[in-house]
């Protein structure tokens, strides 16, 4: 999986300064896609039917699960990453998740914003560090 992901995370979309200046919802938009790709790549190792893969992916990308990851990773945030997360969490949103509380949805948006920032700014080593930590969290959960 590492080699496949490296190919997708090699070229930044923006400079670090440009990434910091992006609308948080733009960062969350790309962060959602990056996280979805990471999750789908991870569940492929299960070698199951597509319906089971889809369910496993959906369980991990839903707002509640992302909010839980954000809480578990909060000590992992650098000062700059915490600011990005908070910008995403606190931004005004016109839509809400169907199966999550407002707080869960906002925290999930903050999480996606952070992932989008790391990806967009080309911080691939830091993004991989997050994904490694997330894999450890999932493994510990069983």
C-alpha positions as CSV (number, residue, x, y, z in Angstrom):
1,X,0.0,0.0,0.0
2,X,2.8,2.4,0.8
3,X,4.2,2.3,-2.7
4,X,0.7,2.9,-4.2
5,X,0.1,5.9,-1.9
6,X,3.5,7.4,-2.6
7,X,2.5,7.9,-6.2
8,X,-0.6,10.0,-5.3
9,X,1.1,12.1,-2.7
10,X,4.2,13.3,-4.5
11,X,3.2,16.7,-6.0
12,X,1.7,19.5,-3.9
13,X,-1.4,21.3,-5.2
14,X,-0.3,24.6,-3.5
15,X,2.5,26.1,-1.7
16,X,2.2,25.8,2.1
17,X,1.2,29.4,2.3
18,X,-1.5,29.0,-0.4
19,X,-2.8,25.8,1.4
20,X,-3.1,27.8,4.6
21,X,-5.1,30.4,2.8
22,X,-7.6,28.0,1.2
23,X,-11.2,28.0,2.2
24,X,-11.5,25.3,4.9
25,X,-14.3,23.7,3.0
26,X,-12.1,23.4,-0.1
27,X,-9.4,21.7,2.1
28,X,-12.1,19.4,3.6
29,X,-13.4,18.6,0.0
30,X,-10.0,17.3,-1.1
31,X,-9.3,15.8,2.4
32,X,-12.5,13.7,2.1
33,X,-11.2,12.3,-1.2
34,X,-7.7,11.6,0.1
35,X,-9.0,9.9,3.3
36,X,-11.5,7.8,1.2
37,X,-8.7,6.6,-1.0
38,X,-6.6,5.7,2.1
39,X,-9.5,3.8,3.7
40,X,-10.3,1.9,0.5
41,X,-6.7,1.0,0.0
42,X,-6.5,-0.3,3.5
43,X,-9.7,-2.4,3.4
44,X,-8.6,-4.0,0.1
45,X,-6.2,-6.1,2.1
46,X,-9.3,-8.0,3.5
47,X,-9.8,-9.7,0.2
48,X,-13.6,-9.8,0.6
49,X,-16.6,-9.2,-1.6
50,X,-17.1,-5.7,-2.8
51,X,-20.2,-5.3,-0.6
52,X,-18.2,-6.1,2.5
53,X,-15.4,-3.7,1.4
54,X,-17.9,-1.0,0.8
55,X,-19.4,-1.5,4.3
56,X,-16.0,-1.5,5.9
57,X,-15.1,1.7,4.1
58,X,-18.4,3.4,4.9
59,X,-18.0,2.6,8.6
60,X,-14.6,4.3,8.6
61,X,-15.4,7.4,6.6
62,X,-18.6,8.4,8.3
63,X,-18.6,11.6,10.3
64,X,-18.8,9.8,13.7
65,X,-15.7,7.7,12.9
66,X,-13.8,10.7,11.6
67,X,-14.7,12.7,14.7
68,X,-13.5,9.8,16.9
69,X,-10.2,9.7,15.0
70,X,-9.8,13.5,15.4
71,X,-10.1,13.1,19.1
72,X,-7.7,10.2,19.3
73,X,-5.2,12.1,17.2
74,X,-5.4,15.5,18.9
75,X,-2.2,14.9,20.8
76,X,-0.5,14.2,17.5
77,X,-1.4,17.6,16.1
78,X,1.3,20.2,15.8
79,X,0.4,23.7,16.7
80,X,-0.1,24.6,13.0
81,X,-2.2,21.4,12.4
82,X,-4.4,22.2,15.3
83,X,-5.1,25.7,13.9
84,X,-6.0,24.1,10.5
85,X,-8.3,21.5,12.3
86,X,-10.0,24.3,14.3
87,X,-10.5,26.4,11.1
88,X,-12.2,23.5,9.5
89,X,-14.2,22.6,12.6
90,X,-15.4,26.1,13.1
91,X,-16.3,27.0,9.5
92,X,-19.9,27.7,8.6
93,X,-21.5,24.8,6.8
94,X,-24.8,24.7,4.9
95,X,-25.1,20.9,5.1
96,X,-25.2,18.4,7.9
97,X,-24.6,14.7,8.1
98,X,-27.7,12.5,8.3
99,X,-26.4,10.2,11.0
100,X,-24.1,12.3,13.1
101,X,-24.5,15.1,15.7
102,X,-23.6,18.6,14.8
103,X,-20.4,18.3,17.0
104,X,-19.4,15.1,15.2
105,X,-20.0,16.6,11.8
106,X,-18.0,19.7,12.7
107,X,-15.1,17.6,14.1
108,X,-15.2,15.4,11.0
109,X,-15.0,18.5,8.8
110,X,-12.0,19.7,10.8
111,X,-10.3,16.3,10.3
112,X,-10.9,16.3,6.6
113,X,-9.7,19.9,6.4
114,X,-6.4,18.8,8.1
115,X,-6.0,15.9,5.7
116,X,-6.7,18.2,2.8
117,X,-4.2,20.7,4.0
118,X,-1.4,18.1,4.5
119,X,-2.1,16.7,1.0
120,X,-2.5,20.0,-0.7
121,X,0.7,21.5,0.8
122,X,2.6,18.4,-0.2
123,X,3.4,17.3,3.4
124,X,3.5,13.7,2.4
125,X,5.7,12.5,5.2
126,X,3.4,14.0,7.8
127,X,0.4,12.6,6.0
128,X,1.9,9.2,6.0
129,X,2.7,9.6,9.7
130,X,-1.0,10.3,10.3
131,X,-2.0,7.3,8.2
132,X,0.4,5.1,10.1
133,X,-1.1,6.3,13.4
134,X,-4.6,5.7,12.2
135,X,-3.7,2.2,11.2
136,X,-2.4,1.6,14.7
137,X,-5.6,3.0,16.2
138,X,-7.7,0.7,14.0
139,X,-5.5,-2.3,14.9
140,X,-5.8,-1.6,18.6
141,X,-9.6,-1.4,18.2
142,X,-9.6,-4.9,16.7
